[in-house]
Amino acid sequence: MIQGVRNIIFDLGGVLLNIDYNLTVQAFQELGIQNFDALYSQMQQVEIFDLLETGKIGEDEFVQKIQELSPVPLTHTQIVQAWNALLLDFPLRRLQILQQLQLHYNIFLLSNTNEIHERCFNKQLSSLNGIPTLAVFFDKVYYSHKVGLRKPMKEIFELVLNENGLKAEETLFIDDSPQHIATASGLGIQTIFMEKGMTIENDIFKPKG
């Protein structure tokens, strides 16, 4: 498999947390924003989502901008619920894998996310598993809205490497977006691209035998 790895950087959605972008698209379409799929997807998105994911706007301003985009009146709650619809679940086996990897590697989380989603997935962890925050599984977490950078910008990868004294060639990055993998590879980081249908428990860190 991968040789000489001392550090592992995980993406969140689609790698550790099951997500479905279509559920959020459908939720907004059902609310009346029929062109939402043209505004937001895994591969690209319009500026409002980049601003939210880099912390340049917060929840209230994001909601207001969606209300301005919508041809029908929408409440704050409706927008937040639709925005969170894509977040599904954390399979227990993946959390167990992180605990096991902590014993042997430096592990980090690098996610394009936002304050609304962060609150939602941490609430899921707390209610289902009694875990207060995803951060307990990692040496350090890097959320785009907190550091002001997002993948696939090379600067966010350099931030993780430089802050923690990591050598790119000793670092593995796991992500389900090809544009993020491309940037990491260009910096000399070893990578695994999570193609559709792959999971870390069945395809990467599966039990021997």
Sine and cosine of phi, psi and omega as CSV:
sin_phi,cos_phi,sin_psi,cos_psi,sin_omega,cos_omega
0.00,0.00,-0.82,-0.57,-0.02,-1.00
-1.00,-0.04,0.68,-0.73,-0.08,-1.00
-0.95,-0.30,0.56,-0.83,0.15,-0.99
0.93,0.37,0.44,0.90,-0.05,-1.00
-1.00,0.07,0.78,-0.63,0.09,-1.00
-0.90,-0.44,-0.32,0.95,-0.07,-1.00
-0.74,-0.67,0.63,-0.78,0.04,-1.00
-0.79,-0.61,0.79,-0.62,0.07,-1.00
-0.94,-0.33,0.86,-0.51,-0.01,-1.00
-0.98,-0.21,0.67,-0.74,0.32,-0.95
-0.97,0.26,0.26,-0.96,0.00,-1.00
-0.99,-0.15,-0.96,0.27,-0.07,-1.00
-0.92,0.39,0.79,-0.62,-0.01,-1.00
1.00,0.03,-0.15,0.99,0.03,-1.00
-0.88,-0.48,-0.83,0.56,0.04,-1.00
-0.98,-0.21,-0.64,0.77,-0.02,-1.00
-0.96,-0.28,0.82,-0.58,0.08,-1.00
-0.93,0.36,0.75,-0.66,0.01,-1.00
-0.67,-0.74,0.32,-0.95,0.07,-1.00
-0.56,-0.83,0.98,-0.19,-0.03,-1.00
-0.84,0.55,-0.55,0.84,-0.05,-1.00
-0.88,0.47,-0.48,0.88,-0.02,-1.00
-0.92,0.39,-0.61,0.79,0.07,-1.00
-0.95,0.32,-0.65,0.76,0.06,-1.00
-0.86,0.52,-0.74,0.67,-0.01,-1.00
-0.89,0.46,-0.65,0.76,-0.03,-1.00
-0.89,0.46,-0.68,0.74,0.02,-1.00
-0.95,0.31,-0.57,0.82,0.06,-1.00
-0.90,0.43,-0.64,0.77,0.03,-1.00
-0.92,0.39,-0.45,0.89,0.06,-1.00
-0.98,0.19,-0.24,0.97,0.07,-1.00
0.85,-0.53,-0.07,1.00,0.04,-1.00
-1.00,-0.07,1.00,0.07,-0.17,-0.99
-0.92,0.39,-0.44,0.90,-0.05,-1.00
-0.99,-0.11,0.36,0.93,-0.10,-1.00
-0.88,0.48,-0.51,0.86,0.01,-1.00
-0.91,0.42,-0.41,0.91,0.06,-1.00
-0.99,0.16,-0.31,0.95,-0.04,-1.00
-1.00,-0.03,-0.50,0.87,-0.18,-0.98
-0.54,-0.84,0.79,-0.62,0.09,-1.00
-0.41,-0.91,0.06,-1.00,0.03,-1.00
-0.91,0.42,-0.56,0.83,-0.11,-0.99
-1.00,0.08,-0.55,0.84,-0.04,-1.00
-0.38,-0.93,0.31,-0.95,-0.03,-1.00
-0.38,-0.92,0.36,-0.93,0.01,-1.00
-0.99,0.17,0.15,-0.99,-0.21,-0.98
-0.85,0.53,-0.58,0.81,-0.06,-1.00
-0.82,0.57,-0.61,0.79,-0.03,-1.00
-0.97,0.24,-0.58,0.81,0.09,-1.00
-0.89,0.46,-0.66,0.76,0.00,-1.00
-0.89,0.45,-0.66,0.75,0.03,-1.00
-0.91,0.40,-0.68,0.73,-0.07,-1.00
-0.96,0.26,-0.26,0.96,0.07,-1.00
-0.95,-0.30,0.19,0.98,0.10,-1.00
0.96,0.29,0.23,0.97,0.00,-1.00
-0.98,0.19,-0.36,0.93,0.20,-0.98
-0.75,-0.66,0.43,-0.91,0.01,-1.00
-0.97,-0.25,-0.16,-0.99,-0.08,-1.00
-0.85,0.52,-0.74,0.68,-0.09,-1.00
-0.89,0.45,-0.68,0.73,-0.01,-1.00
-0.94,0.35,-0.60,0.80,0.06,-1.00
-0.87,0.49,-0.75,0.66,0.00,-1.00
-0.86,0.51,-0.69,0.72,0.01,-1.00
-0.87,0.49,-0.66,0.75,-0.01,-1.00
-0.92,0.38,-0.60,0.80,0.06,-1.00
-0.92,0.40,-0.64,0.76,0.05,-1.00
-0.87,0.50,-0.60,0.80,0.03,-1.00
-0.94,0.34,-0.52,0.85,0.02,-1.00
-0.96,0.27,-0.47,0.88,-0.14,-0.99
-0.97,0.23,0.69,-0.73,0.06,-1.00
-0.98,0.22,-0.17,0.99,0.02,-1.00
-0.80,-0.60,0.43,-0.90,0.02,-1.00
-0.90,0.43,0.72,-0.70,0.05,-1.00
-0.76,-0.65,0.61,-0.80,0.04,-1.00
-1.00,0.08,0.29,-0.96,0.08,-1.00
-0.82,0.57,-0.74,0.68,-0.04,-1.00
-0.89,0.46,-0.68,0.74,0.02,-1.00
-0.86,0.51,-0.68,0.74,-0.04,-1.00
-0.93,0.37,-0.70,0.72,0.01,-1.00
-0.90,0.44,-0.68,0.74,0.01,-1.00
-0.90,0.43,-0.66,0.75,0.03,-1.00
-0.92,0.40,-0.64,0.77,-0.01,-1.00
-0.91,0.42,-0.57,0.82,0.00,-1.00
-0.99,0.10,-0.10,0.99,-0.09,-1.00
-0.86,0.51,-0.46,0.89,-0.05,-1.00
-0.96,0.29,-0.33,0.95,-0.05,-1.00
-0.99,0.16,0.86,-0.50,-0.07,-1.00
-0.97,-0.24,-1.00,0.01,-0.11,-0.99
-0.47,-0.88,0.29,-0.96,0.14,-0.99
-0.97,-0.24,0.96,-0.26,0.09,-1.00
-0.86,0.51,0.71,-0.71,-0.07,-1.00
-0.83,0.55,-0.61,0.79,-0.04,-1.00
-0.87,0.50,-0.56,0.83,0.00,-1.00
-0.93,0.36,-0.62,0.79,0.04,-1.00
-0.92,0.39,-0.60,0.80,0.06,-1.00
-0.91,0.41,-0.63,0.78,0.05,-1.00
-0.87,0.48,-0.68,0.73,0.03,-1.00
-0.87,0.49,-0.67,0.74,0.03,-1.00
-0.88,0.48,-0.64,0.76,0.01,-1.00
-0.93,0.36,-0.65,0.76,-0.01,-1.00
-0.92,0.38,-0.51,0.86,0.02,-1.00
-0.84,0.54,-0.45,0.89,-0.04,-1.00
-0.97,0.26,-0.34,0.94,-0.15,-0.99
-0.82,-0.57,-0.30,0.96,-0.09,-1.00
-0.70,-0.71,0.35,-0.94,0.26,-0.96
-0.99,0.12,0.84,-0.54,-0.04,-1.00
-0.83,-0.56,0.63,-0.78,-0.11,-0.99
-0.72,-0.69,0.41,-0.91,0.08,-1.00
-0.91,-0.42,0.76,-0.65,0.01,-1.00
-0.74,-0.67,0.96,-0.29,-0.16,-0.99
-0.73,-0.69,0.72,-0.70,0.26,-0.97
-0.98,0.20,0.96,-0.28,-0.02,-1.00
-0.56,-0.83,-0.28,-0.96,-0.09,-1.00
-0.40,-0.92,0.21,-0.98,-0.11,-0.99
-0.90,0.43,-0.50,0.87,-0.01,-1.00
-0.94,0.35,-0.74,0.67,0.00,-1.00
-0.92,0.38,-0.64,0.77,0.00,-1.00
-0.86,0.52,-0.71,0.70,0.02,-1.00
-0.88,0.48,-0.63,0.77,-0.05,-1.00
-0.94,0.35,-0.74,0.67,-0.06,-1.00
-0.96,0.29,-0.49,0.87,0.10,-1.00
-0.94,0.34,-0.55,0.83,0.07,-1.00
-0.91,0.42,-0.64,0.77,0.06,-1.00
-0.86,0.51,-0.75,0.66,0.00,-1.00
-0.86,0.52,-0.69,0.72,-0.05,-1.00
-0.92,0.40,-0.69,0.72,-0.08,-1.00
-0.96,0.27,-0.57,0.82,-0.08,-1.00
-1.00,-0.03,-0.58,0.82,-0.12,-0.99
-0.86,-0.51,-0.06,1.00,-0.03,-1.00
0.94,0.34,0.33,0.94,-0.01,-1.00
-0.99,-0.16,0.85,-0.53,-0.14,-0.99
-0.93,0.36,-0.54,0.84,-0.05,-1.00
-0.38,-0.92,0.51,-0.86,0.03,-1.00
-0.89,0.46,-0.38,0.93,-0.07,-1.00
-0.87,0.49,-0.36,0.93,-0.05,-1.00
-0.90,0.43,-0.32,0.95,-0.05,-1.00
-1.00,-0.01,-0.06,1.00,-0.17,-0.99
-0.76,-0.65,0.44,-0.90,0.15,-0.99
-0.90,0.44,-0.64,0.77,0.05,-1.00
-0.34,-0.94,0.55,-0.83,0.06,-1.00
-0.92,-0.38,0.60,-0.80,0.04,-1.00
-0.83,-0.56,0.96,-0.27,0.06,-1.00
-0.98,-0.21,0.74,-0.67,-0.09,-1.00
-0.82,0.57,-0.63,0.77,-0.06,-1.00
-0.95,0.30,-0.24,0.97,0.02,-1.00
-0.99,-0.13,-0.46,0.89,0.00,-1.00
-0.98,-0.18,-0.14,0.99,0.05,-1.00
0.97,0.24,0.26,0.97,0.03,-1.00
-0.71,-0.70,0.41,-0.91,0.04,-1.00
-0.62,-0.79,0.44,-0.90,0.15,-0.99
-0.91,0.41,0.56,-0.83,0.17,0.99
-1.00,-0.06,0.40,0.92,0.04,-1.00
-0.87,0.49,0.74,-0.68,-0.03,-1.00
-0.92,0.40,-0.43,0.90,-0.05,-1.00
-0.88,0.47,-0.53,0.85,-0.03,-1.00
-0.96,0.27,-0.54,0.84,0.09,-1.00
-0.94,0.35,-0.67,0.74,0.02,-1.00
-0.89,0.46,-0.57,0.82,0.04,-1.00
-0.87,0.49,-0.73,0.68,0.00,-1.00
-0.89,0.45,-0.72,0.69,-0.01,-1.00
-0.89,0.46,-0.76,0.65,-0.13,-0.99
-0.95,0.32,-0.66,0.75,-0.02,-1.00
-0.90,0.43,-0.46,0.89,-0.10,-1.00
-0.93,-0.37,0.11,0.99,0.03,-1.00
0.89,0.46,0.61,0.79,-0.05,-1.00
-1.00,-0.03,0.65,-0.76,0.15,-0.99
-1.00,0.04,0.74,-0.67,-0.05,-1.00
-0.83,0.55,-0.67,0.74,-0.07,-1.00
-0.94,0.34,-0.26,0.97,0.04,-1.00
-0.98,-0.18,0.16,0.99,-0.11,-0.99
-0.88,-0.48,0.71,-0.71,0.04,-1.00
-0.94,-0.35,0.73,-0.68,0.04,-1.00
-0.88,-0.47,0.77,-0.64,-0.03,-1.00
-0.87,-0.49,0.84,-0.54,-0.10,-1.00
-0.44,-0.90,0.37,-0.93,-0.02,-1.00
-0.95,-0.32,0.19,0.98,0.04,-1.00
-0.90,-0.43,0.86,-0.51,-0.09,-1.00
-0.87,0.50,-0.55,0.83,-0.02,-1.00
-0.93,0.37,-0.48,0.87,0.06,-1.00
-0.97,0.26,-0.66,0.75,0.05,-1.00
-0.86,0.50,-0.66,0.75,-0.03,-1.00
-0.88,0.48,-0.68,0.73,0.00,-1.00
-0.90,0.43,-0.72,0.69,-0.01,-1.00
-0.87,0.49,-0.70,0.71,0.01,-1.00
-0.87,0.49,-0.64,0.77,0.01,-1.00
-0.90,0.44,-0.37,0.93,0.03,-1.00
-1.00,-0.04,0.03,1.00,0.01,-1.00
1.00,0.02,0.13,0.99,0.04,-1.00
-0.98,0.19,0.67,-0.74,0.10,-0.99
-0.95,0.31,0.57,-0.83,-0.11,-0.99
-0.68,-0.73,0.45,-0.90,0.23,-0.97
-0.77,-0.64,0.85,-0.52,0.04,-1.00
-1.00,-0.01,0.87,-0.49,0.01,-1.00
-0.99,0.14,0.99,-0.10,0.03,-1.00
-0.95,0.32,0.32,-0.95,-0.02,-1.00
-0.82,0.58,0.76,-0.65,0.00,-1.00
0.99,-0.11,-0.30,0.95,0.04,-1.00
-0.98,0.18,0.51,-0.86,0.14,-0.99
-0.70,-0.71,0.44,-0.90,-0.01,-1.00
-0.93,0.36,-0.48,0.88,-0.04,-1.00
-0.98,0.22,-0.47,0.88,-0.04,-1.00
-0.98,-0.19,-0.38,0.93,-0.13,-0.99
-0.87,-0.50,-0.31,0.95,-0.07,-1.00
-0.86,-0.51,-0.84,0.55,-0.05,-1.00
-0.95,-0.32,0.71,0.70,-0.02,-1.00
-0.97,0.23,0.51,-0.86,-0.01,-1.00
-0.88,0.48,0.57,-0.82,0.05,-1.00
-0.92,0.39,0.64,-0.77,0.03,-1.00
0.98,0.22,0.00,0.00,0.00,0.00
